[in-house]
Amino acid sequence: MKLEDELTSLKAPVKGKENERKLLARELAQEKKKHKSALKRLDNARRQIMETQGNAAEEERNRTRKIAAAETSLASAKEQVDPLKEQVSVHLREYQDIEPAVNQVKETKEGTEKQVHAVNQKLKQMQAESGDGRAALTVFGRHCTKLHDVSPSCL
């Protein structure tokens, strides 16, 4: 038993070292997995950065194109505004020149319509007083009675 005890005591450091080696092997395996995972995360981060940079460059090109198109559109609109301003000012001057004459014609027309209405009312009143209206119209002369004979529907 003594030999067995001695063998066991001599194997104890070897077993301890084997246990340490197994423990270190497990730690190494875990660290390799962590390393592999870290490399994957690094690659993903690099890929995302590259995609973002690519997208940023593309977005910048798109913004630049849109800005150029907007500037072109603005310049075109400015070119169209000047002739339109001139046309508006010409039409405004024409309107200001014509407006008093138009207002005068409107007033004259309204006055004439009022006079015609008054005459028509007087004629109707005279016709109503004399029956068929011939006697009352003789006040205006023989031409008026002839006119009444020709077109009684006009009155």
C-alpha positions as CSV (number, residue, x, y, z in Angstrom):
1,M,0.0,0.0,0.0
2,K,2.9,2.1,0.6
3,L,3.8,2.0,-3.1
4,E,0.3,2.7,-4.1
5,D,0.2,5.7,-1.7
6,E,3.5,6.8,-3.1
7,L,2.3,6.4,-6.7
8,T,-0.9,8.3,-5.8
9,S,1.1,11.1,-4.1
10,L,3.4,11.3,-7.2
11,K,0.5,11.3,-9.6
12,A,-1.3,14.0,-7.6
13,P,0.8,16.9,-9.1
14,V,0.3,15.3,-12.5
15,K,-3.5,15.1,-12.0
16,G,-3.5,18.7,-10.7
17,K,-1.6,19.8,-13.8
18,E,-4.0,17.7,-16.0
19,N,-7.0,19.3,-14.3
20,E,-5.4,22.7,-14.8
21,R,-4.7,21.8,-18.5
22,K,-8.4,20.8,-18.9
23,L,-9.5,24.0,-17.2
24,L,-7.2,26.0,-19.4
25,A,-8.4,24.1,-22.5
26,R,-12.0,25.0,-21.6
27,E,-11.1,28.6,-21.0
28,L,-9.2,28.6,-24.3
29,A,-12.2,27.2,-26.1
30,Q,-14.4,29.9,-24.5
31,E,-12.0,32.6,-25.3
32,K,-11.8,31.4,-28.9
33,K,-15.6,31.5,-29.1
34,K,-15.5,35.1,-27.7
35,H,-12.8,36.0,-30.2
36,K,-14.8,34.6,-33.1
37,S,-17.9,36.4,-31.9
38,A,-15.9,39.6,-31.5
39,L,-14.5,39.2,-35.1
40,K,-18.1,38.7,-36.4
41,R,-19.3,41.9,-34.6
42,L,-16.3,43.7,-35.9
43,D,-17.0,42.6,-39.5
44,N,-20.7,43.5,-39.1
45,A,-19.7,46.9,-37.8
46,R,-17.3,47.5,-40.7
47,R,-19.9,46.4,-43.2
48,Q,-22.5,48.7,-41.6
49,I,-20.0,51.6,-41.6
50,M,-19.2,51.0,-45.3
51,E,-22.9,50.8,-46.2
52,T,-23.6,53.9,-44.2
53,Q,-20.7,55.7,-46.0
54,G,-22.0,54.5,-49.3
55,N,-25.6,55.6,-48.5
56,A,-24.3,58.9,-47.2
57,A,-22.4,59.5,-50.4
58,E,-25.5,58.5,-52.5
59,E,-27.7,60.7,-50.4
60,E,-25.3,63.6,-50.8
61,R,-25.4,63.1,-54.6
62,N,-29.2,63.0,-54.5
63,R,-29.3,66.2,-52.4
64,T,-26.8,67.9,-54.8
65,R,-29.0,66.9,-57.8
66,K,-32.1,68.1,-56.1
67,I,-30.5,71.4,-55.2
68,A,-29.2,71.9,-58.8
69,A,-32.7,71.1,-60.1
70,A,-34.3,73.6,-57.7
71,E,-31.8,76.3,-58.6
72,T,-32.5,75.8,-62.3
73,S,-36.2,75.9,-61.7
74,L,-35.9,79.1,-59.6
75,A,-33.8,80.8,-62.3
76,S,-36.4,79.8,-64.9
77,A,-39.2,81.1,-62.7
78,K,-37.3,84.4,-62.2
79,E,-36.9,84.8,-66.0
80,Q,-40.7,84.3,-66.4
81,V,-41.6,86.7,-63.6
82,D,-40.1,89.8,-65.2
83,P,-42.2,89.7,-68.4
84,L,-45.3,88.9,-66.3
85,K,-44.6,91.9,-64.1
86,E,-44.4,94.1,-67.2
87,Q,-47.7,92.7,-68.5
88,V,-49.4,93.3,-65.2
89,S,-48.2,96.9,-65.1
90,V,-49.4,97.5,-68.7
91,H,-52.8,96.0,-68.0
92,L,-53.1,98.0,-64.8
93,R,-52.3,101.2,-66.7
94,E,-54.9,100.3,-69.4
95,Y,-57.5,99.5,-66.8
96,Q,-56.8,102.8,-65.0
97,D,-57.2,104.6,-68.3
98,I,-60.4,102.9,-69.3
99,E,-62.1,102.7,-65.8
100,P,-63.4,106.3,-65.7
101,A,-64.9,106.0,-69.2
102,V,-66.5,102.6,-68.3
103,N,-68.0,104.1,-65.1
104,Q,-69.4,107.0,-67.1
105,V,-71.0,104.7,-69.7
106,K,-72.5,102.6,-66.9
107,E,-74.0,105.7,-65.2
108,T,-75.4,106.9,-68.6
109,K,-76.9,103.6,-69.3
110,E,-78.5,103.4,-65.8
111,G,-79.9,106.9,-66.3
112,T,-81.3,106.1,-69.7
113,E,-82.9,102.9,-68.4
114,K,-84.5,104.9,-65.6
115,Q,-85.9,107.4,-68.2
116,V,-87.2,104.6,-70.4
117,H,-88.8,103.0,-67.4
118,A,-90.4,106.3,-66.4
119,V,-91.7,106.9,-69.9
120,N,-93.1,103.3,-70.1
121,Q,-94.9,103.8,-66.8
122,K,-96.4,107.1,-68.0
123,L,-97.6,105.5,-71.2
124,K,-99.2,102.6,-69.3
125,Q,-100.8,105.1,-67.0
126,M,-102.2,107.1,-69.9
127,Q,-103.5,104.0,-71.6
128,A,-105.2,102.8,-68.5
129,E,-106.9,106.2,-68.2
130,S,-108.2,106.3,-71.8
131,G,-109.1,102.7,-72.4
132,D,-107.3,101.6,-75.6
133,G,-104.7,104.4,-75.2
134,R,-105.3,106.1,-78.5
135,A,-106.8,109.2,-77.1
136,A,-104.1,109.7,-74.5
137,L,-101.4,109.2,-77.1
138,T,-102.7,112.0,-79.3
139,V,-101.1,114.4,-76.9
140,F,-97.8,113.3,-78.3
141,G,-98.8,113.9,-81.9
142,R,-100.2,111.9,-84.8
143,H,-97.0,109.8,-85.3
144,C,-97.3,108.4,-81.8
145,T,-100.9,107.1,-82.5
146,K,-99.7,105.6,-85.8
147,L,-97.0,103.8,-84.0
148,H,-99.5,102.6,-81.4
149,D,-101.6,101.2,-84.3
150,V,-98.7,99.4,-85.9
151,S,-97.2,97.7,-82.9
152,P,-99.5,97.6,-79.9
153,S,-97.5,94.7,-78.4
154,C,-94.4,97.0,-78.0
155,L,-96.1,98.9,-75.3
